[in-house]
Each structure stands twice: as C-alpha cells, then as structure tokens.
Amino acid sequence: MRFFFRNKKLQKLYTDEAGAERYPREVVDAFFDKMAIIAAASHENDLRALKSLHFEKLKGERGNRGHYSLRLNKQYRLTVTIETDDHGKLLGILDIEDYH
C-alpha cells in the first residue's frame, strides 16, 4: 500500500534511522516490521486481516478525524490516517505514540 509521512522525524527514522535513540530498540524494530507490512499490503483490508497488527480506528475525536492505530508493542502504537488521491488510497503515517 502506498504511504507518506506527515511527520518529518518519522520519515528520517524510516530513511536514515535518524532519531532511533528516542525509542526503545524493540519499538524501532517493530516500526520497520510494520512499515514493511504496510508497503506489501495492497489495501487497508489486508492490514485489518492481520489480527496481530491490531489495526483499529481510534475512539473519540481522533476517530472522528479518521485516525487509526497499529500496535508496535504493548505500550507503543503507530498512528495513521487513510487518505485518497487520484491514484487510490494511501496511508498517512502520523506518529509513534506511547499509550501508557
């Protein structure tokens, strides 16, 4: 699935591993694993089908704005949006968030 980064720090983490020291190593490793899964998916339903991702719409105001999360570990989530352009759907990668 196509994606783009709304967060420049995450884009630098993805391209250069810059800023990796801000997160626990297991979170950085999980981030790269999840990004590989996202890149290989053809549609967001492929992400929903992988139950281990825990791909789910956020609740409340953020859910109303179309924010979703994928679990990186028990504590950290990768937040995304599903957007549409002339070529179809793509994911906007928002942030890595500490949920505790």
Secondary structure, DSSP 8 states (H G I E B T S, - for coil): --EEES-HHHHHHHHH-TTGGGS-HHHHHHHHHHHHHHHH-SSHHHHHH-GGG--EE--HHHHHTTEEEEESSSSEEEEEEEEEETTEEEEEEEEEEE--
